[in-house]
Amino acid sequence: MSTSAYLPRLRNICFVLLAITLTAGFSAAATYKKIYSFTGVPDGRDPATRLTFDSAGNLYGTTAAGGDFDLGSVFRVAPDGTETILYSFSGGPDGFDPHGGVTNGADGSLCGTAVAGGSGASE
């Protein structure tokens, strides 16, 4: 039998496996728990970045707006839902509008970027 004769059967097998995989994925309902709601100024607004966790279960991230100057912030949310603004972007040399989130630096610091402003920005 030629290879082309097996293709329809192979497609059917792949379709069945895909259907089983999708069904299994949807059968286990995910549950979510809201731990914090941002309010804008001064805590943050538009938290649309990935989150970084530390070993204590705190999560860290950035907001594209909000903070003291409404130009973005770096935040920490503790496991109990307590939110702390660690840094508010001012739009000066530090930039504003951080969209990339933060990562843990080797020395325990948080590292990230802002997509606008900064000391090299042109107007």
DACORMO-V935324 format. One record per backbone hydrogen bond with DSSP energy under -0.5 kcal/mol. NH is the residue of the N-H (numbers start at 1). CO is the residue of the C=O. E is the energy in kcal/mol with one decimal. If there is no record, write none. Layout:
nh->{NH:NH}
co->{CO:CO}
e->{E:E}
//
This chain:
nh->{5:6:6:7:8:10:11:12:13:14:15:16:17:18:19:20:21:22:23:24:25:26:27:28:29:40:41:42:44:45:48:52:54:57:59:60:61:63:64:65:67:70:71:72:73:74:75:76:77:78:81:84:86:86:87:89:91:95:96:97:98:99:100:103:105:105:108:111:113:115:116:118:119:121}
co->{2:2:3:3:4:6:7:8:9:10:11:12:13:14:15:16:17:18:19:20:21:22:23:24:27:44:39:40:40:65:46:60:58:54:77:52:75:73:46:45:40:67:66:66:63:87:61:84:59:82:78:76:74:84:74:72:95:92:116:71:63:97:113:111:103:109:105:103:101:97:96:92:93:118}
e->{-0.9:-0.6:-1.2:-0.8:-0.5:-2.7:-2.7:-2.1:-2.3:-2.5:-2.5:-2.3:-2.5:-2.5:-2.6:-2.4:-2.4:-2.7:-2.4:-2.5:-2.1:-1.8:-1.4:-0.8:-0.9:-2.2:-0.6:-0.5:-2.7:-2.0:-1.8:-2.4:-2.0:-1.7:-2.4:-3.0:-1.6:-2.2:-2.2:-2.2:-1.2:-1.0:-0.8:-2.3:-1.4:-2.6:-2.6:-2.2:-2.6:-2.8:-2.6:-2.7:-2.6:-0.7:-1.6:-2.2:-1.8:-2.0:-2.3:-2.6:-0.5:-0.6:-0.7:-2.3:-0.5:-4.3:-1.8:-2.6:-0.6:-1.7:-1.7:-1.6:-1.0:-1.5}
//
